Amino acid sequence: MKPFVIALSATLLMGTAALSQDTPAPEDAKVYFVNLADGDTVTSPVTIIFGLENMGVAPAGTEKENTGHHHLLLNRPPLGEGEEGAEELEYGLPADDNHIHFGGGQTQVTLDLPAGQHTMQLVMGDLNHVPHATPVTSDVITITVE
């Protein structure tokens, strides 16, 4: 029985790795901040509106061509930088205070942010929270909360 379980586990793990980052996105897809720009000064709470061109939004778990859902990277390096960033590209984005998921298909959020500078980047994820084969990301912006 143990060899079967080991073989099944290995097969599932290899299958997951093989599926990682294989969801295509349209070449001209673009995600951006609608109401914030690099260098803006704002007050808390901060409403952040997500813009998306040339692809659609679908809730996590929805397998539909040319769609994805939003993730907000907050106060962390840009997607793909460093050891953690390489894992995000292959296995998906974690869910924590620095990686905010919008798996319900949401296109905006209001956050209570403390005073100071905050960096933000939008990233589209596929049905499994994995960035697309060619990641669809916004520029990183820095805002100041007064």
Backbone bond lengths (Angstrom), bond angles and torsions (degrees), N, CA, C in turn:
res aa  C-N    CA-C-N  psi(-1)  N-CA   C-N-CA  omega(-1)  CA-C   N-CA-C  phi
1 M - - - 1.448 - - 1.524 111.52 -
2 K 1.331 117.64 -39.93 1.461 119.97 -178.67 1.525 112.40 -61.31
3 P 1.344 120.16 -43.43 1.473 118.55 178.67 1.530 112.15 -59.44
4 F 1.330 117.20 -35.83 1.465 120.60 178.67 1.528 110.55 -63.99
5 V 1.335 116.74 -46.20 1.460 121.31 -179.71 1.525 110.51 -62.71
6 I 1.332 116.97 -42.40 1.464 121.08 179.08 1.522 110.29 -63.74
7 A 1.329 116.68 -44.66 1.465 120.47 -179.92 1.523 111.05 -64.43
8 L 1.336 116.58 -41.48 1.461 120.48 179.02 1.529 110.63 -64.94
9 S 1.323 117.36 -43.27 1.465 121.22 178.42 1.523 111.19 -61.46
10 A 1.325 116.65 -44.37 1.462 120.69 179.68 1.525 110.83 -63.20
11 T 1.320 116.91 -41.06 1.455 121.32 178.96 1.527 110.54 -62.94
12 L 1.333 117.05 -44.37 1.457 120.35 179.64 1.521 111.50 -64.25
13 L 1.322 116.73 -41.40 1.459 120.04 178.73 1.522 111.49 -65.36
14 M 1.314 117.83 -42.21 1.464 120.48 178.70 1.514 110.14 -65.88
15 G 1.323 117.19 -38.64 1.455 120.88 178.67 1.519 111.31 -62.95
16 T 1.328 116.65 -41.32 1.455 120.73 177.95 1.517 110.59 -63.54
17 A 1.320 116.98 -44.31 1.468 120.10 179.52 1.521 110.68 -64.18
18 A 1.335 116.38 -38.67 1.459 119.60 -179.11 1.527 110.95 -66.07
19 L 1.335 116.96 -30.28 1.456 120.28 -179.42 1.520 112.85 -84.31
20 S 1.322 116.77 -14.97 1.455 118.85 -175.46 1.520 110.97 -63.58
21 Q 1.283 114.99 134.77 1.454 125.78 177.00 1.531 113.19 52.05
22 D 1.315 116.68 43.44 1.456 118.41 177.61 1.525 112.59 -113.36
23 T 1.324 117.91 3.89 1.456 120.84 -179.77 1.527 109.22 -82.95
24 P 1.318 116.83 117.90 1.470 118.50 -179.88 1.527 111.32 -74.30
25 A 1.308 115.26 155.44 1.464 122.82 172.22 1.518 106.81 -126.16
26 P 1.307 117.77 152.49 1.464 119.00 176.33 1.528 110.21 -56.93
27 E 1.322 116.25 140.75 1.465 120.88 -178.32 1.524 112.60 -58.33
28 D 1.328 116.95 -30.75 1.461 120.28 -176.11 1.536 112.99 -99.74
29 A 1.343 117.12 15.28 1.466 120.42 179.20 1.523 110.10 -67.09
30 K 1.322 115.41 143.21 1.462 121.03 -178.30 1.528 109.15 -145.16
31 V 1.341 115.95 132.22 1.459 121.53 174.36 1.530 107.45 -118.17
32 Y 1.329 116.63 143.15 1.461 119.94 -173.75 1.529 109.92 -158.57
33 F 1.327 114.60 166.30 1.462 121.39 174.96 1.521 107.71 -87.47
34 V 1.323 117.25 126.78 1.466 121.46 -178.50 1.520 111.09 -77.32
35 N 1.320 117.09 -43.94 1.457 120.58 -168.88 1.525 114.80 -113.78
36 L 1.312 118.13 5.59 1.461 121.78 178.58 1.518 109.43 -128.88
37 A 1.336 115.52 147.79 1.461 121.01 176.65 1.521 108.50 -133.90
38 D 1.305 115.40 158.32 1.462 121.00 177.88 1.523 109.54 -55.48
39 G 1.332 115.81 129.36 1.451 120.84 178.16 1.521 115.28 93.16
40 D 1.346 117.79 -4.87 1.465 119.93 179.88 1.527 111.38 -63.38
41 T 1.327 115.01 148.31 1.459 122.57 171.58 1.529 106.72 -112.74
42 V 1.325 116.30 128.88 1.464 122.34 -174.30 1.525 109.66 -135.44
43 T 1.327 115.60 172.93 1.463 121.05 173.01 1.522 108.36 -115.54
44 S 1.314 115.59 155.43 1.460 121.31 179.89 1.526 108.76 -92.76
45 P 1.329 118.20 142.38 1.460 127.43 5.41 1.532 111.27 -75.54
46 V 1.334 114.60 152.53 1.462 122.36 -176.20 1.527 109.08 -108.33
47 T 1.322 116.36 122.46 1.459 120.45 173.60 1.520 107.99 -91.26
48 I 1.317 115.27 130.67 1.463 122.14 -178.59 1.522 107.22 -119.98
49 I 1.323 116.10 120.72 1.470 121.33 -179.92 1.521 107.82 -107.27
50 F 1.343 115.38 128.70 1.462 122.22 -177.20 1.523 109.91 -94.46
51 G 1.320 116.56 132.52 1.457 121.65 175.29 1.523 109.80 -108.15
52 L 1.314 116.41 149.49 1.460 121.83 -179.81 1.520 108.83 -148.19
53 E 1.325 115.75 132.17 1.461 121.09 177.53 1.514 110.09 -123.39
54 N 1.315 115.86 142.48 1.466 124.90 170.79 1.525 114.79 67.09
55 M 1.320 117.02 20.41 1.464 122.27 166.95 1.519 107.03 -157.80
56 G 1.316 116.41 167.81 1.457 120.87 -176.99 1.513 112.70 -108.25
57 V 1.327 114.93 165.64 1.458 122.27 176.40 1.523 107.99 -102.81
58 A 1.331 115.63 133.37 1.457 121.63 176.13 1.524 107.89 -141.44
59 P 1.330 117.38 146.07 1.467 119.27 179.36 1.529 111.71 -59.63
60 A 1.325 115.26 153.46 1.463 120.80 175.20 1.528 108.81 -53.23
61 G 1.313 115.61 144.86 1.460 120.69 -179.16 1.517 113.88 87.94
62 T 1.328 117.42 -8.32 1.463 121.68 179.97 1.514 109.16 -90.31
63 E 1.323 116.13 118.39 1.456 120.56 178.94 1.522 108.64 -95.83
64 K 1.317 115.01 97.34 1.458 122.04 -179.23 1.516 107.90 -143.49
65 E 1.314 116.45 128.99 1.465 122.38 -176.51 1.527 111.71 -55.11
66 N 1.326 114.99 141.53 1.467 123.53 175.12 1.534 113.68 60.65
67 T 1.335 116.01 34.67 1.460 120.36 175.45 1.523 109.88 -130.25
68 G 1.304 114.78 168.67 1.455 122.75 175.26 1.511 108.33 -172.43
69 H 1.313 116.15 -173.60 1.464 120.52 176.33 1.523 109.16 -134.54
70 H 1.311 115.42 158.91 1.455 122.37 -172.97 1.526 113.18 -80.10
71 H 1.326 114.38 148.78 1.468 124.62 169.14 1.514 106.53 -135.51
72 L 1.325 116.04 140.57 1.455 121.64 176.99 1.517 108.44 -111.93
73 L 1.326 115.99 118.36 1.459 121.01 174.98 1.525 106.33 -91.82
74 L 1.314 116.07 120.55 1.457 121.98 -172.58 1.521 110.28 -120.23
75 N 1.324 116.16 123.23 1.470 122.37 175.26 1.528 112.90 55.27
76 R 1.311 115.14 52.56 1.457 122.33 178.29 1.522 108.55 -153.87
77 P 1.323 117.78 164.92 1.469 119.25 179.92 1.537 111.46 -61.83
78 P 1.332 117.02 160.13 1.467 120.50 177.38 1.528 111.88 -58.07
79 L 1.321 115.76 155.33 1.460 121.43 178.99 1.517 110.55 -52.90
80 G 1.320 115.76 134.87 1.455 121.33 175.39 1.511 114.87 91.16
81 E 1.335 118.32 -9.01 1.468 119.93 -179.36 1.520 110.49 -88.16
82 G 1.324 115.70 137.89 1.462 121.64 176.86 1.518 112.33 77.24
83 E 1.318 115.40 177.74 1.465 121.75 -177.93 1.521 111.62 -62.49
84 E 1.337 116.58 -43.82 1.460 120.63 179.73 1.529 110.27 -62.43
85 G 1.314 116.75 -41.45 1.456 121.20 -178.35 1.516 113.17 -63.21
86 A 1.329 117.40 -36.26 1.466 120.95 177.77 1.525 110.11 -65.23
87 E 1.322 117.44 -39.91 1.469 120.57 178.52 1.525 110.68 -66.37
88 E 1.339 117.27 -37.47 1.459 120.62 179.28 1.521 111.04 -60.97
89 L 1.311 116.37 -39.47 1.461 119.90 -179.80 1.518 111.58 -66.70
90 E 1.317 117.09 -33.11 1.456 120.05 -176.72 1.520 113.54 -90.29
91 Y 1.341 117.23 -42.23 1.470 119.95 -170.80 1.512 114.66 -111.66
92 G 1.308 118.29 -8.68 1.454 120.41 178.53 1.507 112.42 113.03
93 L 1.306 114.33 167.04 1.454 121.69 -175.70 1.525 110.50 -87.98
94 P 1.331 117.54 134.28 1.461 119.28 175.49 1.527 109.70 -69.94
95 A 1.303 116.74 169.57 1.463 121.78 175.60 1.521 107.59 -116.67
96 D 1.331 115.95 108.67 1.460 121.34 178.77 1.527 108.33 -157.96
97 D 1.319 117.32 -169.78 1.466 120.70 -176.68 1.522 113.51 -64.02
98 N 1.339 117.43 -20.43 1.459 121.24 -179.09 1.524 113.56 -102.32
99 H 1.334 116.64 -4.87 1.467 122.78 -179.57 1.528 106.61 -135.52
100 I 1.322 116.24 93.74 1.461 120.25 -174.44 1.529 108.76 -97.83
101 H 1.332 115.63 121.97 1.467 122.55 -176.61 1.529 110.91 -93.84
102 F 1.316 114.90 142.95 1.451 121.75 175.71 1.526 108.32 -124.00
103 G 1.335 114.02 57.76 1.459 122.40 -174.63 1.509 114.72 -68.25
104 G 1.325 117.42 -9.21 1.458 119.90 176.49 1.518 112.29 -86.65
105 G 1.330 116.13 0.50 1.459 120.18 -178.90 1.522 112.95 89.97
106 Q 1.334 117.50 15.12 1.456 120.83 -179.45 1.533 110.85 -63.43
107 T 1.344 114.34 150.48 1.468 120.20 -179.66 1.518 112.19 -122.70
108 Q 1.320 117.36 12.59 1.459 121.09 173.02 1.525 109.04 -163.85
109 V 1.345 114.07 164.14 1.460 120.73 178.74 1.524 108.33 -153.37
110 T 1.321 116.21 152.47 1.454 121.83 171.58 1.519 107.24 -117.27
111 L 1.341 115.82 122.75 1.462 121.90 -176.30 1.518 110.80 -118.54
112 D 1.324 116.27 140.96 1.460 122.04 169.23 1.520 106.58 -86.56
113 L 1.301 116.35 106.64 1.464 121.08 -179.78 1.525 109.55 -110.49
114 P 1.332 117.36 138.46 1.462 119.89 177.83 1.529 110.68 -69.01
115 A 1.327 115.08 159.21 1.464 120.40 177.73 1.522 109.79 -58.68
116 G 1.320 115.56 144.51 1.456 121.48 178.89 1.512 110.98 128.05
117 Q 1.326 115.41 -172.51 1.467 121.29 -179.50 1.526 110.44 -88.52
118 H 1.323 115.02 143.84 1.459 122.13 179.00 1.527 108.88 -139.03
119 T 1.332 116.62 134.63 1.456 120.60 174.19 1.524 108.91 -98.61
120 M 1.338 114.93 148.91 1.464 121.22 -178.68 1.520 109.68 -143.57
121 Q 1.334 114.47 144.14 1.457 121.48 172.72 1.523 107.80 -145.61
122 L 1.314 116.79 136.58 1.461 121.61 174.19 1.519 109.32 -94.69
123 V 1.324 115.53 140.19 1.471 122.28 178.71 1.520 107.78 -136.96
124 M 1.315 116.05 131.06 1.466 119.50 173.75 1.524 108.69 -84.89
125 G 1.315 115.55 139.45 1.452 121.03 176.00 1.516 109.88 -119.96
126 D 1.327 115.84 153.88 1.460 119.82 178.26 1.528 109.91 -81.10
127 L 1.314 116.91 -166.88 1.457 120.61 -177.12 1.522 113.37 -58.75
128 N 1.348 117.14 -22.32 1.464 121.98 -178.08 1.531 113.04 -107.58
129 H 1.327 118.59 18.08 1.471 124.08 -179.69 1.531 112.68 69.01
130 V 1.312 117.74 19.64 1.466 122.18 178.50 1.531 107.75 -99.39
131 P 1.339 117.64 132.51 1.460 118.44 175.21 1.532 110.84 -56.25
132 H 1.316 116.39 148.79 1.470 121.28 -178.60 1.528 111.10 -62.74
133 A 1.335 115.83 164.83 1.465 121.55 -177.41 1.524 111.14 -52.38
134 T 1.314 117.10 -43.12 1.463 122.12 166.86 1.521 104.21 -107.91
135 P 1.341 117.86 104.83 1.468 119.86 -173.01 1.527 112.99 -56.06
136 V 1.328 114.46 138.29 1.463 121.87 176.12 1.523 105.79 -102.82
137 T 1.343 115.65 104.49 1.457 121.54 -174.74 1.516 110.52 -132.16
138 S 1.309 114.92 152.87 1.470 119.71 173.24 1.519 108.50 -87.31
139 D 1.315 115.61 169.90 1.452 119.82 167.27 1.520 107.58 -65.30
140 V 1.311 117.07 154.65 1.458 121.55 173.06 1.535 106.46 -80.90
141 I 1.335 115.07 130.21 1.454 119.04 176.00 1.528 109.39 -116.71
142 T 1.315 116.18 155.47 1.454 122.63 174.21 1.517 107.78 -119.86
143 I 1.341 115.53 126.11 1.463 120.02 176.17 1.532 107.84 -117.59
144 T 1.303 115.70 158.97 1.455 121.56 175.06 1.518 108.61 -116.13
145 V 1.331 115.38 126.33 1.460 120.99 176.85 1.530 107.33 -99.01
146 E 1.343 115.29 125.99 1.470 119.77 178.29 1.506 110.82 -90.20
